[in-house]
Amino acid sequence: MTADSLTVLHSVHRKHAAKQFTLVKGKKGSPDTIRNKNYGSERYFRVEEIAISNATELNAALDRLTHNPFAFIIRGAPLRNINRSHTRRLSHKDPKTGDPATIESMPRRWLSVDLDHLTAPPLTDVINYPVDAVHHAISLLPPEFRDITCFWQFSSSQGLPGSENFLSPHLWYWGAQFYSDDELTRWANFVNRDGRLVDAALFRTVQAHHIAAPLFFNLDDPLPLRHGVWSGLEDELKLIIPPPDAKDPTNVSSEGYEPGIGVRAFLAQIGGPHGFRRPTFQAISSYIAIHGSRADLQPLYAKIR
């Protein structure tokens, strides 16, 4: 078991890291409106690192942080000798002020997958059946995400007027190994090859991962359940990441993986002594090795299902 940590940045000046929605009563017969106040613009932060070593600890930490409206998570780690009580969020030297970098890139066991503005299928009901909506979103991801425990959370605007036809869930996973920012960006670029599905910006060193629940004034949260944990058959996610381009590690090589024993051989092992996930993972890797990293995986997904 290899430990990791969450880097949490707390606003020094208590600028909100949670969106705020206020119901404004209409005047003289005008309809009521909902005012949306976006995240506060903070310059200085107190840095906290929360140690985690498995999916259970990750999910517990995320649950606690949903109740803190002045904090968010980043993938990077604080550099040594910085003032952890009052520091900026910089992965590079600020060319305007000369302030040095305070955060360095760090491979992580955990990752967050942001699926924003998905078209909701008919009869989607995030109020009464939120987990069903989350399952639909997961079904759009590659097969290795099936049956993996995840912490799920709907976006701040989910459930508000205008969001009825869309789904915007954020999914958090505990990885089977450490993944770098470049690896995850490359994975996201591959997944998005036929259209944007996941937000690759989350895999930048200092990109804010907003976890705090939205705040509501003069109205109740329209969602009875905005976040939760779905317990899968396994707790660790093993991603299938295409090899890097020789010039840019965030882009996918066109050469694919090295061939294995063959797709059919791995598919035949599913449900045998090796279980389900391992041969499924190997079948997908073998398929990409044969057909290239930009191959259409839908025929293989159909066979796996």
Buried (B, 14 or more C-beta within 10 A) or exposed (E): EEEBBBBBBBBBEEBBBBBBBBEEEEEEEEEEEBEEBEBBEBEBBBBBEBEBBBBBBBBBBBBEBBEBBBBBBBBBBBBEEBEEEEBBBBBEEEEEEEEEBBBEBBBBBBBBBBBBEBEBEEEBEBEEEBEEBBBBBBEEBBBBBBBBBBBBBBBBBBBBEEBEEBBBBBBBBBBBEEBBBBBBBBBBBBBEBEEEBBBBEBBBBBBBBBBBBBBBEEEEBBBEBBBBBBBBEBBBBBBBBBBBBEEEBBBBBEEBBEEBEBBEEBBEBBEEEEEBBBBBBBBBBBBBBBBBBBBEBEEBEEEBE
